[in-house]
Amino acid sequence: MNQTPNIAHAFLDVAQSTTGRRWVGPSVEDDRLAEAMAQDTALPLPVCRTLVRRGITAQDAASFLAPTLRDLMPDPRSLRDMEPAAARIVAAANSGQKIAIFADYDVDGGTSAALLIDWLRGFGVTPTLYVPDRIDEGYGPNDDAMSTLARDHDLIICVDCGTLSHGPIEAAKGADVVVLDHHLGGETLPPALAVVNPNRQDEAGDLAHLCAAGVVFLVLVEANRQLRDAGSKTPDLMSLLDLVALGTVADVAPLIGVNRAFVRQGLTVMARRQRVGLVTLADVARMDTAPSSYHLGFLLGPRINAGGRIGKADLGARLLATIDPRQAQSMAERLDELNTERREIENQVREMAIEQAEQRGTDRPLVWAAGEGWHPGVVGIVAARLKEASNRPAIVIGLDGDIGKGSGRSVFGIDLGAAIQRCAAEGLLIKGGGHKMAAGLTVARDKVDAAMDRLSELLAKQGANDIGPADLRVDGLLMPGAATVDLINIMEQAGPFGAGAPAPRFVFPDCAINFTKVVGANHLKVTFGDGISARIDAICFGAMDGPIGPMLRDHGGARFHLAGRLEINTWQGRQSPQLRLEDAAPAT
């Protein structure tokens, strides 16, 4: 897919901002539609711009701003193997059979496992939780673990993994295996009793945006339906939506369709502070405002992930499932410590990977780096940083002995998971898989160069060689005096915002800088205004590590166009609008 920037006129004539990006505003047609919607609905024009960009019409605006799970919920039985999967789980729960949950070590796997543990608790069943060690066992089921679990359990449920695990599932002799996953499937399925996965090759793809936690929730919806049909009581599912929301946001699943309702309702559930593990983790993370998708993705998610990255792999899942406050406090504090250690390791690897990638060239179809002893727990995060910096698919590999374990992140329109699966099928990778935007791989040391060259060829055929610098898309102009708490509250109804549903971004034109202050190691607080009366505060994270911070701090009275996303800042009970500043350009 060719993503070379089009020849549309740069917004406010900013062809190259301070960060080197071209600003692209709404089209003339989008402007016309937004103005018409504002007249028809009496909604603020900035809100209408956001809705138009999402493809919402004036007739659908009201329902879009108030989404309900009932309206957006798909029929679980639209997924293959749904009924036998749910029936087997219900049978095991009703008869008190021994159940094992084999979960991936990331947030999606942890939330998926916690969903099942919480649901099974209603039947007095305590399943065995097994999360593989990232370094010793790697991703997904393995022969030894599955055969061991099969000796002592009647049912093994693989969550967020298992779709490509033919051998390990075959090794689970004597136990039934149910796979609940969302990763890209192969041409054949493993010998499981059921494989529920919207990304199976024989699925229509209508629910391909679900993460594993979303798939598990649909299975539990079907399980409850079967229980009701049999005249049995059913566990409460709405109280589980905080876990579904966390898994959806942390796994960067697009916030479209039912995912949007999952996250919207899940944030409401989370705000009630009823899940002891999440409450404790939020307090440890010093989260002092109502939860938002930002908190899920950048405060809670990384801490839950830290156990799987550099600590005990099952720590995050156990925290989410526990009902013991003392255990929750201990686990949350440990995850917070691990997250700090993870950041330190990540910083070291990132510096080396960026240097190596720049030497190799960041204008190729694939940006990649490989290094001795790079921790497998951080290579995915570093790959994401390379992807963001280059706007190209990126892979980072940690080498250990004769093997390299890597993780990749892609850009919109480039299917990295399919390319990695192709390389694995061709024998250049020991194994590999994932989905369009993220994937993992294991490669022999002596095949790293050949494998990366082949991946580059495959990605170039998808158009990765034609991708230009990332444009900064903006939704229009806004003056400081118009940025009110009321406007932001209305705009939030168009959310939640995240992957596939970016928050609206506005440009404040021709502004004077009234105040700046460096906070922390590298952030910049700014107060700016129109030069007459209205002023607004802004925060630019990491500003001093790039060109924006020094430019604004040493402004010398110059005026600037400032671009970013609006949010509400709460301080000592008082709310005020704040701009999360992302880019700037001199106003000429």
C-alpha positions in Angstrom: 0.0 0.0 0.0 1.6 3.2 -1.1 1.6 5.8 1.7 3.6 8.5 0.0 2.2 11.9 1.2 -0.3 13.4 -1.2 0.1 16.8 -2.7 -2.6 18.5 -0.6 -1.7 21.9 0.7 0.1 21.9 4.1 -2.1 23.1 6.9 -1.2 26.7 7.9 1.6 26.3 5.3 3.6 24.1 7.7 5.4 21.9 5.3 8.0 21.0 7.8 7.4 21.5 11.5 9.9 21.6 14.3 9.8 17.8 14.4 10.2 17.6 10.6 6.5 16.7 9.8 4.1 18.2 7.4 0.7 19.2 8.9 -2.3 17.9 7.1 -5.7 19.3 7.9 -9.3 18.2 7.0 -10.4 18.2 3.4 -12.7 20.9 2.0 -15.4 18.2 2.0 -14.8 17.3 5.6 -15.0 20.9 6.6 -18.3 21.2 4.8 -19.8 18.1 6.4 -18.6 19.3 9.9 -20.2 22.7 9.5 -23.5 21.1 8.3 -23.4 18.7 11.2 -22.9 21.5 13.7 -26.0 23.3 12.3 -28.1 20.1 12.3 -27.1 18.8 15.8 -26.1 22.0 17.7 -22.9 20.2 18.7 -19.7 22.3 18.9 -17.8 22.4 15.6 -14.7 20.8 17.0 -16.7 17.8 18.1 -18.3 17.6 14.6 -14.9 17.6 13.0 -14.0 14.6 15.1 -17.1 12.8 14.2 -16.8 13.5 10.5 -13.2 12.1 10.5 -14.6 8.9 12.0 -17.1 8.7 9.2 -20.1 9.5 11.4 -23.1 11.3 9.8 -25.3 13.9 11.5 -28.1 11.3 11.7 -25.9 8.8 13.6 -24.1 11.4 15.8 -26.3 11.0 18.9 -26.1 7.2 19.0 -22.4 7.3 18.3 -21.8 9.6 21.3 -23.8 7.3 23.5 -22.7 3.8 22.5 -24.2 0.8 24.2 -22.9 -2.7 24.5 -26.3 -4.1 23.6 -26.3 -2.3 20.2 -22.7 -3.2 19.3 -22.4 -6.7 20.7 -22.0 -9.3 18.0 -23.6 -12.8 18.3 -20.8 -14.9 19.8 -22.0 -17.8 17.6 -20.9 -15.9 14.5 -17.4 -17.3 15.4 -16.5 -20.8 14.5 -16.1 -23.4 17.3 -17.9 -21.0 19.7 -20.6 -23.4 20.8 -18.4 -26.5 21.5 -15.8 -24.3 23.2 -18.3 -22.7 25.6 -20.1 -26.1 26.2 -16.8 -27.7 27.2 -16.0 -25.0 29.6 -19.5 -25.1 31.1 -19.3 -28.9 31.5 -16.0 -28.6 33.3 -17.2 -25.9 35.6 -20.5 -27.7 36.4 -18.8 -31.0 37.2 -15.8 -29.6 39.1 -13.3 -30.9 36.6 -9.6 -29.9 36.9 -9.0 -27.0 34.6 -5.7 -25.4 33.5 -5.3 -22.0 31.9 -2.3 -21.6 29.7 -1.9 -17.8 29.1 0.5 -15.6 27.2 2.7 -13.4 29.4 1.5 -10.0 28.2 -1.5 -7.9 29.4 -3.9 -9.5 26.9 -3.0 -12.9 28.1 -3.2 -11.8 31.8 -6.6 -10.2 31.4 -7.9 -13.2 29.5 -6.7 -15.6 32.2 -8.2 -13.4 34.9 -11.6 -13.3 33.1 -11.8 -17.1 33.2 -10.5 -17.3 36.8 -13.1 -14.8 37.9 -15.9 -16.5 36.0 -15.0 -20.0 37.3 -14.8 -18.7 40.8 -18.6 -18.5 40.6 -18.7 -22.3 40.4 -16.3 -22.8 43.2 -13.6 -23.9 40.7 -10.0 -22.7 41.1 -8.1 -23.4 37.9 -4.4 -23.8 37.6 -2.7 -20.8 36.0 0.3 -21.5 33.8 2.2 -18.6 32.1 5.4 -19.6 30.3 8.7 -17.9 31.0 9.6 -15.5 28.2 13.2 -16.4 28.2 13.3 -20.1 29.1 10.1 -21.2 27.2 9.2 -18.4 24.8 5.8 -17.5 23.4 3.0 -20.0 23.4 2.4 -23.6 24.5 5.4 -26.0 24.5 5.5 -29.8 24.5 6.8 -30.2 28.1 4.4 -27.8 29.7 1.3 -29.1 27.8 2.1 -32.8 28.5 2.7 -32.1 32.2 -0.6 -30.1 32.5 -2.5 -32.8 30.6 -1.5 -35.4 33.2 -3.2 -33.6 36.0 -6.1 -31.7 34.3 -9.2 -32.6 32.3 -9.3 -29.4 30.3 -6.6 -27.0 29.2 -7.7 -23.5 27.9 -5.1 -21.7 25.9 -5.7 -17.9 25.9 -3.9 -15.4 23.6 -1.9 -18.2 22.2 -2.2 -21.7 20.7 -3.5 -21.2 17.2 -0.2 -22.3 15.7 0.8 -24.8 18.4 0.2 -28.0 16.6 2.9 -30.1 18.3 2.3 -28.9 21.9 -1.4 -29.4 21.7 -0.8 -32.9 20.3 1.4 -33.5 23.3 -1.5 -32.8 25.7 -2.5 -36.5 25.8 -5.6 -37.2 27.9 -6.9 -33.7 28.2 -9.2 -31.7 26.1 -7.7 -28.4 24.7 -9.7 -25.3 23.9 -7.9 -22.4 22.2 -9.2 -18.8 22.6 -6.9 -16.6 20.6 -6.7 -13.7 18.1 -3.4 -14.2 16.4 -3.2 -14.9 12.7 -4.0 -18.5 11.9 -2.2 -20.8 9.5 -3.6 -23.0 6.8 -4.3 -25.8 9.2 -5.5 -25.7 12.8 -4.0 -27.6 15.7 -5.7 -30.8 17.0 -7.7 -28.9 19.7 -11.3 -29.6 20.7 -12.1 -26.0 19.6 -10.2 -23.0 18.2 -12.1 -19.8 18.7 -10.2 -17.1 16.8 -11.6 -14.3 14.6 -8.3 -14.4 12.7 -8.6 -18.0 11.6 -8.2 -18.2 7.9 -11.7 -19.6 7.5 -13.3 -16.7 9.4 -15.0 -13.8 7.6 -12.8 -11.3 9.4 -15.7 -9.1 10.7 -14.4 -9.4 14.3 -10.7 -9.4 13.4 -10.2 -6.3 15.6 -10.9 -8.3 18.8 -8.0 -8.9 21.2 -7.9 -12.2 23.1 -9.7 -10.7 26.1 -12.5 -9.7 23.8 -12.7 -13.3 22.4 -12.7 -14.8 25.9 -15.6 -12.4 26.9 -17.6 -13.5 23.9 -17.0 -17.1 24.9 -18.3 -16.3 28.4 -21.4 -14.6 26.9 -22.1 -17.8 25.0 -21.4 -19.9 28.2 -23.9 -17.9 30.1 -26.4 -18.3 27.4 -26.0 -22.1 27.5 -26.4 -22.0 31.3 -29.5 -19.9 31.1 -31.0 -22.3 28.5 -30.4 -25.1 31.0 -32.1 -23.2 33.8 -29.0 -22.4 35.7 -27.8 -19.2 37.4 -25.1 -17.3 35.6 -22.1 -15.3 36.8 -22.2 -11.5 36.3 -20.4 -10.6 33.1 -20.7 -6.8 33.2 -18.4 -6.6 36.2 -15.7 -8.2 34.0 -15.5 -5.5 31.4 -12.7 -3.6 33.3 -10.5 -6.5 32.3 -11.7 -6.6 28.7 -11.1 -2.8 28.5 -7.5 -3.2 29.9 -6.6 -6.0 27.5 -8.1 -4.2 24.5 -6.2 -1.0 25.1 -2.9 -2.5 26.2 -2.9 -4.9 23.2 -3.4 -1.8 20.9 -6.5 -3.3 19.4 -8.4 -0.8 17.3 -11.1 1.0 19.2 -13.9 0.4 16.7 -17.1 -1.6 16.8 -17.7 -3.6 19.9 -14.1 -2.7 21.2 -15.2 0.8 21.6 -18.2 -0.3 23.8 -15.9 -2.7 25.7 -13.6 0.1 26.6 -16.2 2.7 27.3 -18.2 0.4 29.7 -15.0 -1.1 31.1 -13.7 2.3 32.2 -17.0 2.9 34.0 -16.7 -0.4 35.8 -13.1 0.3 36.7 -14.0 3.7 38.1 -16.1 1.9 40.8 -12.8 0.5 42.2 -14.2 -3.0 42.9 -11.3 -5.1 41.6 -8.7 -5.2 44.3 -5.8 -5.9 42.0 -6.5 -3.0 39.7 -7.3 -0.6 42.6 -4.0 -1.4 44.3 -2.0 -1.1 41.1 -3.7 2.2 40.3 -2.8 3.5 43.7 0.8 2.3 43.4 1.0 4.0 40.0 -0.3 7.3 41.7 -3.3 7.4 39.4 -5.4 10.1 41.1 -8.1 10.8 38.4 -10.9 8.8 36.8 -9.5 6.0 34.6 -9.1 6.7 30.9 -7.7 4.8 27.9 -4.5 6.7 28.5 -4.2 5.2 32.0 -4.8 1.7 30.7 -2.2 2.0 28.0 0.6 4.0 29.7 0.2 3.5 33.5 -1.5 0.1 34.2 -0.6 -1.9 31.1 3.2 -1.4 31.3 3.3 -2.4 35.0 1.2 -5.6 34.4 3.5 -6.4 31.4 6.6 -5.9 33.5 6.3 -9.3 35.2 6.2 -11.1 31.9 9.1 -9.0 30.5 11.7 -9.2 33.2 10.2 -10.8 36.3 7.9 -13.6 37.2 5.7 -14.3 34.2 2.4 -14.9 36.0 2.6 -12.0 38.3 0.3 -9.7 36.3 -2.4 -12.3 35.8 -2.4 -13.3 39.4 -2.7 -9.6 40.5 -5.7 -9.2 38.2 -7.4 -12.3 39.5 -6.7 -12.0 43.2 -9.3 -11.1 45.8 -6.8 -10.9 48.7 -5.8 -7.2 49.4 -2.6 -8.1 51.1 -1.5 -10.3 48.1 -2.6 -7.5 45.8 -0.5 -4.9 47.6 2.6 -7.1 47.5 2.2 -8.0 43.9 1.4 -4.4 42.8 4.5 -3.0 44.5 6.7 -5.7 42.9 5.3 -5.0 39.5 6.0 -1.3 40.0 9.6 -2.1 40.9 9.9 -4.3 37.9 8.5 -1.6 35.6 11.3 0.8 36.8 13.9 -1.9 36.1 12.3 -2.5 32.7 12.6 1.2 31.8 16.3 1.2 32.6 17.0 -1.9 30.5 14.9 -0.5 27.7 16.8 2.8 27.6 20.1 0.9 27.3 18.9 -1.3 24.4 17.1 1.6 22.7 20.3 3.7 22.4 22.2 0.8 20.9 19.4 -0.2 18.6 18.8 3.3 17.2 22.6 3.7 16.5 22.7 0.4 14.7 19.5 1.1 12.7 20.7 4.5 11.6 24.0 3.1 10.4 22.1 0.5 8.4 19.6 3.0 7.1 16.1 4.0 8.3 14.7 4.5 4.8 14.5 0.9 3.9 11.3 -1.3 3.8 12.4 -2.8 7.2 14.3 -1.0 10.0 16.0 -3.6 12.2 18.7 -4.1 14.8 20.2 -7.1 16.6 22.5 -7.2 19.6 24.2 -9.6 21.9 22.3 -10.1 25.2 19.5 -7.6 24.5 16.8 -8.6 26.9 13.8 -10.4 25.1 11.5 -8.5 27.4 12.2 -5.1 25.9 12.9 -5.8 22.3 9.2 -5.2 21.4 9.1 -1.9 23.1 12.3 -0.8 21.4 10.9 -2.0 18.0 8.0 0.3 18.6 10.3 3.2 19.2 12.2 2.5 16.0 8.9 2.2 14.1 7.7 5.6 15.5 11.0 7.3 14.7 11.2 6.0 11.1 7.6 5.4 10.1 8.7 2.0 8.8 8.1 -1.6 10.1 10.8 -2.4 12.6 12.2 -5.5 14.2 14.6 -5.7 17.2 16.4 -9.0 18.0 18.2 -10.1 21.1 21.0 -12.7 20.4 21.9 -15.4 22.9 24.1 -18.3 21.8 23.0 -19.6 18.4 19.5 -18.1 18.7 18.0 -14.7 18.3 14.6 -13.8 19.7 12.9 -10.8 18.2 9.8 -8.7 18.1 8.4 -6.4 15.4 6.0 -3.5 15.1 4.4 -2.3 11.9 2.8 0.7 10.4 -0.7 1.0 9.0 -1.2 -0.8 5.8 1.7 -3.2 6.1 1.0 -6.7 7.4 4.1 -7.7 9.3 2.6 -10.9 10.8 1.9 -12.4 7.4 5.4 -11.6 6.2 7.0 -13.2 9.2 4.8 -16.3 8.8 5.9 -16.5 5.2 9.6 -16.4 6.3 9.0 -19.1 8.8 7.3 -21.3 6.2 10.3 -20.8 3.9 12.7 -22.0 6.7 14.4 -18.7 7.3 12.9 -18.4 10.8 12.7 -21.1 13.4 9.3 -19.9 14.2 7.3 -16.7 14.0 3.8 -15.3 14.0 1.5 -12.6 15.2 -0.8 -10.1 13.6 -0.6 -7.2 11.2 0.8 -4.6 13.6 2.9 -6.8 15.9 4.7 -10.1 15.6 7.4 -12.2 17.2 10.1 -14.4 15.8 12.9 -16.8 16.6 15.8 -17.1 14.2 19.2 -18.9 14.0 22.1 -16.5 14.5 23.6 -17.4 11.2 20.3 -16.7 9.3 19.6 -13.2 10.8 20.8 -11.2 7.8 19.2 -13.5 5.3 15.9 -13.5 7.2 15.8 -9.7 7.5 16.7 -9.3 3.8 13.8 -11.6 2.8 11.4 -9.8 5.2 12.5 -6.5 3.5 11.6 -8.0 0.1 8.2 -9.1 1.3 7.4 -5.8 3.0 8.6 -3.8 0.0 6.0 -5.7 -2.1 3.4 -4.4 0.3 4.6 -0.9 -0.3 6.8 -0.4 2.7 9.5 1.1 0.5 7.2 3.9 -0.6 6.2 5.2 2.8 7.1 8.8 3.3 7.7 10.8 6.5 4.7 10.6 8.9 2.4 13.5 8.4 0.8 15.1 11.4 -2.9 15.0 10.9 -4.9 17.8 12.6 -8.6 18.4 12.9 -8.6 22.1 12.6 -7.9 25.4 14.4 -8.9 26.3 17.9 -8.3 29.5 19.9 -7.2 29.3 23.5 -10.4 30.9 24.7 -12.5 28.2 23.1 -10.6 25.3 24.8 -12.9 24.8 27.8 -13.6 22.0 30.2 -17.1 21.7 28.8 -15.9 21.3 25.2 -13.4 18.6 26.3 -16.1 16.7 28.1 -18.3 16.7 25.1 -15.4 15.7 22.9 -14.7 12.8 25.2 -18.1 11.3 24.3 -16.6 10.6 20.9 -14.1 8.4 22.5 -12.5 6.4 23.9 -9.5 7.3 21.9 -6.6 5.1 21.0 -5.5 2.7 18.2 -7.7 3.0 15.2 -9.5 6.0 16.8 -7.0 8.7 17.4 -7.9 11.6 19.7 -8.7 14.8 17.9 -5.7 17.1 17.4 -6.0 20.8 17.1 -3.7 23.7 16.2 -3.6 26.8 18.3 -2.4 29.4 15.8 0.0 32.4 16.2 0.4 32.1 20.0 2.6 33.9 22.4 4.6 31.9 24.9 3.9 33.4 28.4 5.8 30.9 30.6 8.0 27.8 30.4 9.4 25.4 33.0 11.4 22.2 32.6 9.9 19.5 34.8 11.4 16.2 35.6 14.3 15.2 33.5 13.1 16.3 30.1 9.5 17.5 30.1 8.4 21.1 29.5 5.4 22.9 30.9 4.2 25.9 28.9 1.6 28.6 29.3 0.6 30.2 26.0 -2.1 32.5 24.8 -3.5 34.6 22.0 -1.6 37.7 23.2 -4.8 39.4 24.3 -6.4 37.7 27.3 -7.0 34.0 26.9 -4.3 31.6 28.1 -4.0 27.8 28.4 -1.4 25.5 30.0 0.4 22.8 28.0 2.7 19.9 28.8 5.2 18.4 26.3 6.6 15.1 27.4 10.2 14.5 26.4 10.4 18.0 24.9 14.0 18.6 26.0 15.2 15.5 24.3 14.2 17.0 20.9 14.0 20.3 19.2 10.6 21.5 20.6 11.8 22.1 24.2 14.8 24.3 23.5 12.9 26.3 20.9 10.0 27.1 23.1 12.1 27.7 26.2 14.3 30.1 24.4 11.5 31.7 22.4 12.8 35.3 22.6 9.3 36.6 22.1 8.6 34.7 18.9 5.1 33.4 18.2 4.2 29.8 17.3 1.6 27.5 15.9 1.1 24.8 18.6 -0.5 21.4 17.8 -1.7 18.8 20.3 -4.6 17.0 22.0 -6.8 18.6 24.7 -7.3 17.0 28.1 -8.6 18.0 31.5 -6.0 18.6 34.2 -7.3 18.1 37.7 -5.3 19.7 40.6 -6.6 20.0 44.1 -10.2 19.4 43.0 -10.0 22.1 40.3 -10.4 21.2 36.6 -8.8 23.2 33.8 -8.1 22.5 30.1 -4.6 21.5 29.2 -2.9 20.8 25.9 -0.7 17.7 25.5 1.7 19.4 23.1 2.9 17.2 20.3 4.4 19.6 17.7 5.1 23.2 17.0 6.1 25.5 14.1 7.2 29.2 14.0 4.3 31.5 13.1 5.6 33.5 10.1 
